[in-house]
Amino acid sequence: MKSKLRELREAKEWSQSDLAEKLGVSRQTVNAIETEKYDPSLPLAFKVARLFKKPIEEIFATDAD
């Protein structure tokens, strides 16, 4: 799954650890999502969307999109 998580995080000047703390996950989870090694659960995707005040579809896209 493609993700704009890294660019959104960097725009806020947050480290992966900063973002992980805000989301209640490990830094490794943030890294895995950013490097497309892990697809977030739906609840985590909603948390990300709320944190950045963006629709989920704007942050995450399947490879087919």
PQR file of N, CA, C, O and H, with PARSE charges and radii, in Angstrom:
ATOM      1  N   MET A   1       0.839  -1.175   0.000 -0.4000 1.5000
ATOM      2  CA  MET A   1       0.000   0.000   0.000 -0.0000 2.0000
ATOM      3  C   MET A   1       0.885   1.240   0.000  0.5500 1.7000
ATOM      4  O   MET A   1       1.776   1.371   0.838 -0.5500 1.4000
ATOM      5  N   LYS A   2       0.643   2.129  -0.920 -0.4000 1.5000
ATOM      6  CA  LYS A   2       1.375   3.397  -0.981 -0.0000 2.0000
ATOM      7  C   LYS A   2       0.890   4.299   0.152  0.5500 1.7000
ATOM      8  O   LYS A   2      -0.277   4.260   0.544 -0.5500 1.4000
ATOM      9  H   LYS A   2      -0.081   2.022  -1.601  0.4000 1.0000
ATOM     10  N   SER A   3       1.797   5.098   0.660 -0.4000 1.5000
ATOM     11  CA  SER A   3       1.469   5.956   1.792 -0.0000 2.0000
ATOM     12  C   SER A   3       2.171   7.298   1.660  0.5500 1.7000
ATOM     13  O   SER A   3       3.316   7.376   1.216 -0.5500 1.4000
ATOM     14  H   SER A   3       2.744   5.130   0.341  0.4000 1.0000
ATOM     15  N   LYS A   4       1.468   8.351   2.052 -0.4000 1.5000
ATOM     16  CA  LYS A   4       2.074   9.687   2.090 -0.0000 2.0000
ATOM     17  C   LYS A   4       2.515  10.023   3.513  0.5500 1.7000
ATOM     18  O   LYS A   4       2.777  11.180   3.841 -0.5500 1.4000
ATOM     19  H   LYS A   4       0.537   8.288   2.413  0.4000 1.0000
ATOM     20  N   LEU A   5       2.591   8.993   4.344 -0.4000 1.5000
ATOM     21  CA  LEU A   5       2.885   9.216   5.754 -0.0000 2.0000
ATOM     22  C   LEU A   5       4.213   9.942   5.961  0.5500 1.7000
ATOM     23  O   LEU A   5       4.290  10.881   6.754 -0.5500 1.4000
ATOM     24  H   LEU A   5       2.378   8.053   4.078  0.4000 1.0000
ATOM     25  N   ARG A   6       5.252   9.512   5.256 -0.4000 1.5000
ATOM     26  CA  ARG A   6       6.574  10.137   5.438 -0.0000 2.0000
ATOM     27  C   ARG A   6       6.519  11.631   5.108  0.5500 1.7000
ATOM     28  O   ARG A   6       7.002  12.453   5.885 -0.5500 1.4000
ATOM     29  H   ARG A   6       5.189   8.749   4.612  0.4000 1.0000
ATOM     30  N   GLU A   7       5.936  11.983   3.965 -0.4000 1.5000
ATOM     31  CA  GLU A   7       5.931  13.417   3.611 -0.0000 2.0000
ATOM     32  C   GLU A   7       5.066  14.231   4.565  0.5500 1.7000
ATOM     33  O   GLU A   7       5.401  15.376   4.870 -0.5500 1.4000
ATOM     34  H   GLU A   7       5.544  11.315   3.333  0.4000 1.0000
ATOM     35  N   LEU A   8       3.962  13.665   5.041 -0.4000 1.5000
ATOM     36  CA  LEU A   8       3.131  14.384   6.013 -0.0000 2.0000
ATOM     37  C   LEU A   8       3.887  14.576   7.327  0.5500 1.7000
ATOM     38  O   LEU A   8       3.852  15.651   7.927 -0.5500 1.4000
ATOM     39  H   LEU A   8       3.690  12.735   4.794  0.4000 1.0000
ATOM     40  N   ARG A   9       4.568  13.520   7.762 -0.4000 1.5000
ATOM     41  CA  ARG A   9       5.345  13.585   9.006 -0.0000 2.0000
ATOM     42  C   ARG A   9       6.470  14.607   8.878  0.5500 1.7000
ATOM     43  O   ARG A   9       6.677  15.420   9.779 -0.5500 1.4000
ATOM     44  H   ARG A   9       4.596  12.647   7.275  0.4000 1.0000
ATOM     45  N   GLU A  10       7.194  14.570   7.767 -0.4000 1.5000
ATOM     46  CA  GLU A  10       8.304  15.494   7.577 -0.0000 2.0000
ATOM     47  C   GLU A  10       7.835  16.943   7.467  0.5500 1.7000
ATOM     48  O   GLU A  10       8.542  17.857   7.892 -0.5500 1.4000
ATOM     49  H   GLU A  10       7.026  13.910   7.035  0.4000 1.0000
ATOM     50  N   ALA A  11       6.650  17.159   6.901 -0.4000 1.5000
ATOM     51  CA  ALA A  11       6.096  18.514   6.795 -0.0000 2.0000
ATOM     52  C   ALA A  11       5.844  19.109   8.183  0.5500 1.7000
ATOM     53  O   ALA A  11       5.922  20.323   8.373 -0.5500 1.4000
ATOM     54  H   ALA A  11       6.076  16.417   6.555  0.4000 1.0000
ATOM     55  N   LYS A  12       5.544  18.245   9.141 -0.4000 1.5000
ATOM     56  CA  LYS A  12       5.329  18.698  10.528 -0.0000 2.0000
ATOM     57  C   LYS A  12       6.634  18.724  11.323  0.5500 1.7000
ATOM     58  O   LYS A  12       6.658  19.121  12.488 -0.5500 1.4000
ATOM     59  H   LYS A  12       5.481  17.259   8.987  0.4000 1.0000
ATOM     60  N   GLU A  13       7.724  18.290  10.671 -0.4000 1.5000
ATOM     61  CA  GLU A  13       9.034  18.214  11.312 -0.0000 2.0000
ATOM     62  C   GLU A  13       9.018  17.289  12.527  0.5500 1.7000
ATOM     63  O   GLU A  13       9.640  17.577  13.550 -0.5500 1.4000
ATOM     64  H   GLU A  13       7.704  17.967   9.725  0.4000 1.0000
ATOM     65  N   TRP A  14       8.296  16.172  12.400 -0.4000 1.5000
ATOM     66  CA  TRP A  14       8.243  15.156  13.438 -0.0000 2.0000
ATOM     67  C   TRP A  14       9.195  14.024  13.053  0.5500 1.7000
ATOM     68  O   TRP A  14       9.329  13.685  11.877 -0.5500 1.4000
ATOM     69  H   TRP A  14       7.790  15.938  11.570  0.4000 1.0000
ATOM     70  N   SER A  15       9.841  13.456  14.041 -0.4000 1.5000
ATOM     71  CA  SER A  15      10.629  12.247  13.811 -0.0000 2.0000
ATOM     72  C   SER A  15       9.667  11.062  13.775  0.5500 1.7000
ATOM     73  O   SER A  15       8.494  11.189  14.126 -0.5500 1.4000
ATOM     74  H   SER A  15       9.732  13.731  14.996  0.4000 1.0000
ATOM     75  N   GLN A  16      10.174   9.924  13.349 -0.4000 1.5000
ATOM     76  CA  GLN A  16       9.340   8.714  13.382 -0.0000 2.0000
ATOM     77  C   GLN A  16       8.920   8.420  14.817  0.5500 1.7000
ATOM     78  O   GLN A  16       7.798   7.974  15.056 -0.5500 1.4000
ATOM     79  H   GLN A  16      11.127   9.821  13.064  0.4000 1.0000
ATOM     80  N   SER A  17       9.807   8.665  15.764 -0.4000 1.5000
ATOM     81  CA  SER A  17       9.480   8.438  17.180 -0.0000 2.0000
ATOM     82  C   SER A  17       8.379   9.377  17.652  0.5500 1.7000
ATOM     83  O   SER A  17       7.494   8.967  18.403 -0.5500 1.4000
ATOM     84  H   SER A  17      10.718   9.028  15.570  0.4000 1.0000
ATOM     85  N   ASP A  18       8.428  10.642  17.216 -0.4000 1.5000
ATOM     86  CA  ASP A  18       7.378  11.602  17.576 -0.0000 2.0000
ATOM     87  C   ASP A  18       6.025  11.105  17.092  0.5500 1.7000
ATOM     88  O   ASP A  18       5.051  11.085  17.845 -0.5500 1.4000
ATOM     89  H   ASP A  18       9.147  10.975  16.607  0.4000 1.0000
ATOM     90  N   LEU A  19       5.975  10.704  15.827 -0.4000 1.5000
ATOM     91  CA  LEU A  19       4.724  10.243  15.246 -0.0000 2.0000
ATOM     92  C   LEU A  19       4.250   8.963  15.935  0.5500 1.7000
ATOM     93  O   LEU A  19       3.064   8.811  16.227 -0.5500 1.4000
ATOM     94  H   LEU A  19       6.766  10.720  15.215  0.4000 1.0000
ATOM     95  N   ALA A  20       5.169   8.061  16.187 -0.4000 1.5000
ATOM     96  CA  ALA A  20       4.816   6.806  16.855 -0.0000 2.0000
ATOM     97  C   ALA A  20       4.175   7.083  18.208  0.5500 1.7000
ATOM     98  O   ALA A  20       3.181   6.453  18.569 -0.5500 1.4000
ATOM     99  H   ALA A  20       6.132   8.185  15.950  0.4000 1.0000
ATOM    100  N   GLU A  21       4.737   8.018  18.952 -0.4000 1.5000
ATOM    101  CA  GLU A  21       4.192   8.355  20.271 -0.0000 2.0000
ATOM    102  C   GLU A  21       2.781   8.915  20.143  0.5500 1.7000
ATOM    103  O   GLU A  21       1.902   8.564  20.931 -0.5500 1.4000
ATOM    104  H   GLU A  21       5.545   8.530  18.659  0.4000 1.0000
ATOM    105  N   LYS A  22       2.554   9.781  19.160 -0.4000 1.5000
ATOM    106  CA  LYS A  22       1.227  10.372  18.951 -0.0000 2.0000
ATOM    107  C   LYS A  22       0.190   9.312  18.560  0.5500 1.7000
ATOM    108  O   LYS A  22      -0.990   9.434  18.891 -0.5500 1.4000
ATOM    109  H   LYS A  22       3.268  10.066  18.520  0.4000 1.0000
ATOM    110  N   LEU A  23       0.641   8.280  17.860 -0.4000 1.5000
ATOM    111  CA  LEU A  23      -0.264   7.231  17.392 -0.0000 2.0000
ATOM    112  C   LEU A  23      -0.373   6.054  18.362  0.5500 1.7000
ATOM    113  O   LEU A  23      -1.256   5.209  18.218 -0.5500 1.4000
ATOM    114  H   LEU A  23       1.600   8.181  17.592  0.4000 1.0000
ATOM    115  N   GLY A  24       0.516   5.999  19.340 -0.4000 1.5000
ATOM    116  CA  GLY A  24       0.508   4.894  20.282 -0.0000 2.0000
ATOM    117  C   GLY A  24       1.038   3.596  19.694  0.5500 1.7000
ATOM    118  O   GLY A  24       0.587   2.508  20.052 -0.5500 1.4000
ATOM    119  H   GLY A  24       1.234   6.685  19.458  0.4000 1.0000
ATOM    120  N   VAL A  25       2.009   3.725  18.781 -0.4000 1.5000
ATOM    121  CA  VAL A  25       2.642   2.547  18.168 -0.0000 2.0000
ATOM    122  C   VAL A  25       4.155   2.687  18.302  0.5500 1.7000
ATOM    123  O   VAL A  25       4.645   3.706  18.790 -0.5500 1.4000
ATOM    124  H   VAL A  25       2.375   4.609  18.490  0.4000 1.0000
ATOM    125  N   SER A  26       4.887   1.679  17.876 -0.4000 1.5000
ATOM    126  CA  SER A  26       6.347   1.749  17.942 -0.0000 2.0000
ATOM    127  C   SER A  26       6.906   2.526  16.744  0.5500 1.7000
ATOM    128  O   SER A  26       6.242   2.682  15.720 -0.5500 1.4000
ATOM    129  H   SER A  26       4.489   0.851  17.480  0.4000 1.0000
ATOM    130  N   ARG A  27       8.131   3.003  16.900 -0.4000 1.5000
ATOM    131  CA  ARG A  27       8.798   3.686  15.793 -0.0000 2.0000
ATOM    132  C   ARG A  27       8.972   2.721  14.626  0.5500 1.7000
ATOM    133  O   ARG A  27       8.903   3.121  13.463 -0.5500 1.4000
ATOM    134  H   ARG A  27       8.671   2.876  17.732  0.4000 1.0000
ATOM    135  N   GLN A  28       9.197   1.444  14.946 -0.4000 1.5000
ATOM    136  CA  GLN A  28       9.370   0.437  13.905 -0.0000 2.0000
ATOM    137  C   GLN A  28       8.097   0.294  13.067  0.5500 1.7000
ATOM    138  O   GLN A  28       8.172   0.059  11.861 -0.5500 1.4000
ATOM    139  H   GLN A  28       9.253   1.119  15.890  0.4000 1.0000
ATOM    140  N   THR A  29       6.939   0.434  13.697 -0.4000 1.5000
ATOM    141  CA  THR A  29       5.673   0.375  12.957 -0.0000 2.0000
ATOM    142  C   THR A  29       5.571   1.532  11.979  0.5500 1.7000
ATOM    143  O   THR A  29       5.185   1.342  10.826 -0.5500 1.4000
ATOM    144  H   THR A  29       6.878   0.625  14.677  0.4000 1.0000
ATOM    145  N   VAL A  30       5.916   2.734  12.436 -0.4000 1.5000
ATOM    146  CA  VAL A  30       5.892   3.911  11.559 -0.0000 2.0000
ATOM    147  C   VAL A  30       6.846   3.688  10.381  0.5500 1.7000
ATOM    148  O   VAL A  30       6.499   3.957   9.231 -0.5500 1.4000
ATOM    149  H   VAL A  30       6.230   2.888  13.373  0.4000 1.0000
ATOM    150  N   ASN A  31       8.045   3.196  10.682 -0.4000 1.5000
ATOM    151  CA  ASN A  31       9.022   2.941   9.622 -0.0000 2.0000
ATOM    152  C   ASN A  31       8.496   1.908   8.630  0.5500 1.7000
ATOM    153  O   ASN A  31       8.644   2.079   7.420 -0.5500 1.4000
ATOM    154  H   ASN A  31       8.327   2.977  11.616  0.4000 1.0000
ATOM    155  N   ALA A  32       7.890   0.850   9.127 -0.4000 1.5000
ATOM    156  CA  ALA A  32       7.379  -0.207   8.251 -0.0000 2.0000
ATOM    157  C   ALA A  32       6.259   0.307   7.347  0.5500 1.7000
ATOM    158  O   ALA A  32       6.176  -0.091   6.185 -0.5500 1.4000
ATOM    159  H   ALA A  32       7.770   0.711  10.110  0.4000 1.0000
ATOM    160  N   ILE A  33       5.407   1.177   7.860 -0.4000 1.5000
ATOM    161  CA  ILE A  33       4.340   1.759   7.026 -0.0000 2.0000
ATOM    162  C   ILE A  33       4.968   2.662   5.959  0.5500 1.7000
ATOM    163  O   ILE A  33       4.588   2.605   4.790 -0.5500 1.4000
ATOM    164  H   ILE A  33       5.475   1.500   8.804  0.4000 1.0000
ATOM    165  N   GLU A  34       5.927   3.491   6.368 -0.4000 1.5000
ATOM    166  CA  GLU A  34       6.560   4.418   5.420 -0.0000 2.0000
ATOM    167  C   GLU A  34       7.321   3.688   4.321  0.5500 1.7000
ATOM    168  O   GLU A  34       7.383   4.173   3.191 -0.5500 1.4000
ATOM    169  H   GLU A  34       6.236   3.537   7.318  0.4000 1.0000
ATOM    170  N   THR A  35       7.889   2.552   4.627 -0.4000 1.5000
ATOM    171  CA  THR A  35       8.665   1.810   3.632 -0.0000 2.0000
ATOM    172  C   THR A  35       7.824   0.731   2.936  0.5500 1.7000
ATOM    173  O   THR A  35       8.353  -0.118   2.218 -0.5500 1.4000
ATOM    174  H   THR A  35       7.838   2.158   5.544  0.4000 1.0000
ATOM    175  N   GLU A  36       6.524   0.780   3.161 -0.4000 1.5000
ATOM    176  CA  GLU A  36       5.551  -0.122   2.515 -0.0000 2.0000
ATOM    177  C   GLU A  36       5.797  -1.595   2.834  0.5500 1.7000
ATOM    178  O   GLU A  36       5.514  -2.471   2.016 -0.5500 1.4000
ATOM    179  H   GLU A  36       6.094   1.470   3.744  0.4000 1.0000
ATOM    180  N   LYS A  37       6.328  -1.861   4.029 -0.4000 1.5000
ATOM    181  CA  LYS A  37       6.529  -3.240   4.474 -0.0000 2.0000
ATOM    182  C   LYS A  37       5.359  -3.720   5.333  0.5500 1.7000
ATOM    183  O   LYS A  37       5.246  -4.905   5.647 -0.5500 1.4000
ATOM    184  H   LYS A  37       6.558  -1.149   4.693  0.4000 1.0000
ATOM    185  N   TYR A  38       4.492  -2.778   5.707 -0.4000 1.5000
ATOM    186  CA  TYR A  38       3.380  -3.088   6.606 -0.0000 2.0000
ATOM    187  C   TYR A  38       2.203  -2.201   6.244  0.5500 1.7000
ATOM    188  O   TYR A  38       2.358  -0.993   6.069 -0.5500 1.4000
ATOM    189  H   TYR A  38       4.584  -1.815   5.452  0.4000 1.0000
ATOM    190  N   ASP A  39       1.029  -2.799   6.131 -0.4000 1.5000
ATOM    191  CA  ASP A  39      -0.204  -2.036   5.920 -0.0000 2.0000
ATOM    192  C   ASP A  39      -0.853  -1.819   7.282  0.5500 1.7000
ATOM    193  O   ASP A  39      -1.056  -2.777   8.028 -0.5500 1.4000
ATOM    194  H   ASP A  39       0.903  -3.781   6.273  0.4000 1.0000
ATOM    195  N   PRO A  40      -1.181  -0.572   7.614 -0.5600 1.5000
ATOM    196  CA  PRO A  40      -1.772  -0.318   8.929  0.2800 2.0000
ATOM    197  C   PRO A  40      -3.153  -0.956   9.047  0.5500 1.7000
ATOM    198  O   PRO A  40      -3.858  -1.140   8.055 -0.5500 1.4000
ATOM    199  N   SER A  41      -3.518  -1.286  10.274 -0.4000 1.5000
ATOM    200  CA  SER A  41      -4.877  -1.759  10.523 -0.0000 2.0000
ATOM    201  C   SER A  41      -5.833  -0.601  10.240  0.5500 1.7000
ATOM    202  O   SER A  41      -5.418   0.557  10.196 -0.5500 1.4000
ATOM    203  H   SER A  41      -2.945  -1.137  11.080  0.4000 1.0000
ATOM    204  N   LEU A  42      -7.084  -0.912  10.054 -0.4000 1.5000
ATOM    205  CA  LEU A  42      -8.068   0.137   9.794 -0.0000 2.0000
ATOM    206  C   LEU A  42      -8.147   1.135  10.953  0.5500 1.7000
ATOM    207  O   LEU A  42      -8.173   2.341  10.706 -0.5500 1.4000
ATOM    208  H   LEU A  42      -7.421  -1.853  10.091  0.4000 1.0000
ATOM    209  N   PRO A  43      -8.184   0.674  12.215 -0.5600 1.5000
ATOM    210  CA  PRO A  43      -8.198   1.652  13.314  0.2800 2.0000
ATOM    211  C   PRO A  43      -6.966   2.566  13.305  0.5500 1.7000
ATOM    212  O   PRO A  43      -7.077   3.760  13.585 -0.5500 1.4000
ATOM    213  N   LEU A  44      -5.797   2.005  12.985 -0.4000 1.5000
ATOM    214  CA  LEU A  44      -4.585   2.835  12.928 -0.0000 2.0000
ATOM    215  C   LEU A  44      -4.657   3.814  11.760  0.5500 1.7000
ATOM    216  O   LEU A  44      -4.245   4.966  11.896 -0.5500 1.4000
ATOM    217  H   LEU A  44      -5.708   1.036  12.758  0.4000 1.0000
ATOM    218  N   ALA A  45      -5.168   3.376  10.632 -0.4000 1.5000
ATOM    219  CA  ALA A  45      -5.319   4.273   9.476 -0.0000 2.0000
ATOM    220  C   ALA A  45      -6.250   5.440   9.818  0.5500 1.7000
ATOM    221  O   ALA A  45      -5.990   6.579   9.432 -0.5500 1.4000
ATOM    222  H   ALA A  45      -5.502   2.440  10.522  0.4000 1.0000
ATOM    223  N   PHE A  46      -7.332   5.152  10.541 -0.4000 1.5000
ATOM    224  CA  PHE A  46      -8.246   6.226  10.966 -0.0000 2.0000
ATOM    225  C   PHE A  46      -7.546   7.189  11.928  0.5500 1.7000
ATOM    226  O   PHE A  46      -7.751   8.400  11.854 -0.5500 1.4000
ATOM    227  H   PHE A  46      -7.543   4.227  10.855  0.4000 1.0000
ATOM    228  N   LYS A  47      -6.719   6.648  12.832 -0.4000 1.5000
ATOM    229  CA  LYS A  47      -5.966   7.492  13.762 -0.0000 2.0000
ATOM    230  C   LYS A  47      -5.037   8.441  13.010  0.5500 1.7000
ATOM    231  O   LYS A  47      -4.944   9.626  13.329 -0.5500 1.4000
ATOM    232  H   LYS A  47      -6.552   5.664  12.891  0.4000 1.0000
ATOM    233  N   VAL A  48      -4.352   7.897  12.005 -0.4000 1.5000
ATOM    234  CA  VAL A  48      -3.448   8.705  11.182 -0.0000 2.0000
ATOM    235  C   VAL A  48      -4.235   9.812  10.481  0.5500 1.7000
ATOM    236  O   VAL A  48      -3.821  10.971  10.477 -0.5500 1.4000
ATOM    237  H   VAL A  48      -4.428   6.934  11.745  0.4000 1.0000
ATOM    238  N   ALA A  49      -5.369   9.445   9.890 -0.4000 1.5000
ATOM    239  CA  ALA A  49      -6.199  10.412   9.172 -0.0000 2.0000
ATOM    240  C   ALA A  49      -6.667  11.532  10.101  0.5500 1.7000
ATOM    241  O   ALA A  49      -6.642  12.706   9.731 -0.5500 1.4000
ATOM    242  H   ALA A  49      -5.705   8.503   9.893  0.4000 1.0000
ATOM    243  N   ARG A  50      -7.092  11.161  11.303 -0.4000 1.5000
ATOM    244  CA  ARG A  50      -7.538  12.185  12.274 -0.0000 2.0000
ATOM    245  C   ARG A  50      -6.379  13.084  12.689  0.5500 1.7000
ATOM    246  O   ARG A  50      -6.540  14.300  12.791 -0.5500 1.4000
ATOM    247  H   ARG A  50      -7.113  10.208  11.604  0.4000 1.0000
ATOM    248  N   LEU A  51      -5.219  12.493  12.928 -0.4000 1.5000
ATOM    249  CA  LEU A  51      -4.059  13.265  13.363 -0.0000 2.0000
ATOM    250  C   LEU A  51      -3.673  14.313  12.320  0.5500 1.7000
ATOM    251  O   LEU A  51      -3.363  15.453  12.664 -0.5500 1.4000
ATOM    252  H   LEU A  51      -5.088  11.505  12.845  0.4000 1.0000
ATOM    253  N   PHE A  52      -3.692  13.926  11.055 -0.4000 1.5000
ATOM    254  CA  PHE A  52      -3.298  14.849   9.986 -0.0000 2.0000
ATOM    255  C   PHE A  52      -4.479  15.615   9.383  0.5500 1.7000
ATOM    256  O   PHE A  52      -4.303  16.443   8.489 -0.5500 1.4000
ATOM    257  H   PHE A  52      -3.943  13.000  10.775  0.4000 1.0000
ATOM    258  N   LYS A  53      -5.694  15.322   9.889 -0.4000 1.5000
ATOM    259  CA  LYS A  53      -6.915  16.004   9.416 -0.0000 2.0000
ATOM    260  C   LYS A  53      -7.067  15.881   7.898  0.5500 1.7000
ATOM    261  O   LYS A  53      -7.322  16.856   7.193 -0.5500 1.4000
ATOM    262  H   LYS A  53      -5.837  14.649  10.615  0.4000 1.0000
ATOM    263  N   LYS A  54      -6.899  14.639   7.425 -0.4000 1.5000
ATOM    264  CA  LYS A  54      -7.025  14.349   5.995 -0.0000 2.0000
ATOM    265  C   LYS A  54      -7.832  13.065   5.829  0.5500 1.7000
ATOM    266  O   LYS A  54      -7.839  12.214   6.718 -0.5500 1.4000
ATOM    267  H   LYS A  54      -6.692  13.846   7.999  0.4000 1.0000
ATOM    268  N   PRO A  55      -8.513  12.924   4.691 -0.5600 1.5000
ATOM    269  CA  PRO A  55      -9.211  11.655   4.436  0.2800 2.0000
ATOM    270  C   PRO A  55      -8.210  10.507   4.290  0.5500 1.7000
ATOM    271  O   PRO A  55      -7.106  10.696   3.780 -0.5500 1.4000
ATOM    272  N   ILE A  56      -8.600   9.344   4.733 -0.4000 1.5000
ATOM    273  CA  ILE A  56      -7.735   8.159   4.619 -0.0000 2.0000
ATOM    274  C   ILE A  56      -7.254   7.978   3.177  0.5500 1.7000
ATOM    275  O   ILE A  56      -6.091   7.656   2.938 -0.5500 1.4000
ATOM    276  H   ILE A  56      -9.497   9.190   5.148  0.4000 1.0000
ATOM    277  N   GLU A  57      -8.155   8.186   2.229 -0.4000 1.5000
ATOM    278  CA  GLU A  57      -7.819   7.976   0.813 -0.0000 2.0000
ATOM    279  C   GLU A  57      -6.716   8.902   0.340  0.5500 1.7000
ATOM    280  O   GLU A  57      -6.009   8.596  -0.620 -0.5500 1.4000
ATOM    281  H   GLU A  57      -9.100   8.448   2.423  0.4000 1.0000
ATOM    282  N   GLU A  58      -6.569  10.039   1.016 -0.4000 1.5000
ATOM    283  CA  GLU A  58      -5.524  10.987   0.634 -0.0000 2.0000
ATOM    284  C   GLU A  58      -4.152  10.559   1.174  0.5500 1.7000
ATOM    285  O   GLU A  58      -3.116  10.958   0.642 -0.5500 1.4000
ATOM    286  H   GLU A  58      -7.143  10.287   1.796  0.4000 1.0000
ATOM    287  N   ILE A  59      -4.161   9.755   2.221 -0.4000 1.5000
ATOM    288  CA  ILE A  59      -2.916   9.332   2.865 -0.0000 2.0000
ATOM    289  C   ILE A  59      -2.465   7.964   2.364  0.5500 1.7000
ATOM    290  O   ILE A  59      -1.278   7.739   2.129 -0.5500 1.4000
ATOM    291  H   ILE A  59      -5.003   9.431   2.653  0.4000 1.0000
ATOM    292  N   PHE A  60      -3.421   7.056   2.203 -0.4000 1.5000
ATOM    293  CA  PHE A  60      -3.111   5.684   1.811 -0.0000 2.0000
ATOM    294  C   PHE A  60      -3.792   5.355   0.488  0.5500 1.7000
ATOM    295  O   PHE A  60      -4.937   5.745   0.260 -0.5500 1.4000
ATOM    296  H   PHE A  60      -4.385   7.239   2.394  0.4000 1.0000
ATOM    297  N   ALA A  61      -3.099   4.649  -0.368 -0.4000 1.5000
ATOM    298  CA  ALA A  61      -3.672   4.221  -1.649 -0.0000 2.0000
ATOM    299  C   ALA A  61      -3.149   2.831  -1.968  0.5500 1.7000
ATOM    300  O   ALA A  61      -1.993   2.513  -1.689 -0.5500 1.4000
ATOM    301  H   ALA A  61      -2.168   4.331  -0.183  0.4000 1.0000
ATOM    302  N   THR A  62      -3.994   2.017  -2.546 -0.4000 1.5000
ATOM    303  CA  THR A  62      -3.532   0.691  -2.976 -0.0000 2.0000
ATOM    304  C   THR A  62      -2.701   0.863  -4.232  0.5500 1.7000
ATOM    305  O   THR A  62      -2.778   1.898  -4.894 -0.5500 1.4000
ATOM    306  H   THR A  62      -4.933   2.275  -2.772  0.4000 1.0000
ATOM    307  N   ASP A  63      -1.921  -0.128  -4.557 -0.4000 1.5000
ATOM    308  CA  ASP A  63      -1.083  -0.072  -5.755 -0.0000 2.0000
ATOM    309  C   ASP A  63      -1.904   0.077  -7.017  0.5500 1.7000
ATOM    310  O   ASP A  63      -1.403   0.550  -8.037 -0.5500 1.4000
ATOM    311  H   ASP A  63      -1.858  -0.968  -4.018  0.4000 1.0000
ATOM    312  N   ALA A  64      -3.174  -0.329  -6.954 -0.4000 1.5000
ATOM    313  CA  ALA A  64      -4.052  -0.258  -8.130 -0.0000 2.0000
ATOM    314  C   ALA A  64      -4.477   1.180  -8.421  0.5500 1.7000
ATOM    315  O   ALA A  64      -4.885   1.492  -9.540 -0.5500 1.4000
ATOM    316  H   ALA A  64      -3.581  -0.714  -6.126  0.4000 1.0000
ATOM    317  N   ASP A  65      -4.382   2.054  -7.421 -0.4000 1.5000
ATOM    318  CA  ASP A  65      -4.819   3.457  -7.613 -0.0000 2.0000
ATOM    319  C   ASP A  65      -3.850   4.220  -8.473  0.5500 1.7000
ATOM    320  O   ASP A  65      -4.057   5.405  -8.736 -0.5500 1.4000
ATOM    321  H   ASP A  65      -4.051   1.800  -6.512  0.4000 1.0000
TER
END
